Amino acid sequence: MIANDQELKVTLERIAEFQAQVAHLRNTETNPANYRGAVSGFLTETDRMQLEVREYLSVHPRELTAV
């Protein structure tokens, strides 16, 4: 779980890196089955991180300090 704005920044950077890797593979992998196999982990991890970002951003900063 993301605990502060610095962790949010790092998570967003990681998401961008994973998305760039998927885009690269999409343009370089010629076999559709190999492509799906290569990117499935990246996409799953991206989804997980995006959910963490959404959960973090849905909480007001004052609520974070009260915990």
C-alpha positions, -999 to +999 in steps of 0.1 A: +000+000+000+012+035-008+018+054+024+030+089+012+035+111-018+070+099-024+058+063-027+030+076-050+057+092-072+078+060-074+047+039-081+036+062-110+071+061-124+071+023-122+037+021-140+051+043-168+082+021-171+060-010-173+037+006-199+067+016-220+080-020-219+046-033-230+045-008-258+080-018-269+071-055-269+040-047-288+061-032-316+089-058-316+073-092-308+060-108-341+042-138-326+009-129-309+011-158-284+046-149-274+035-112-270+006-121-247+029-144-226+056-117-224+033-088-214+008-106-191+030-101-160+036-065-168-001-058-173-011-077-141+014-057-121+004-024-137-033-032-128-022-039-092-002-007-089-030+014-105-054+001-079-030+011-051-027+046-067-065+049-068-068+038-032-042+062-020-057+091-040-092+084-027-081+092+009-077+128+021-043+136+035-057+143+069-072+108+070-037+094+064-022+112+093-051+101+116-043+064+111 
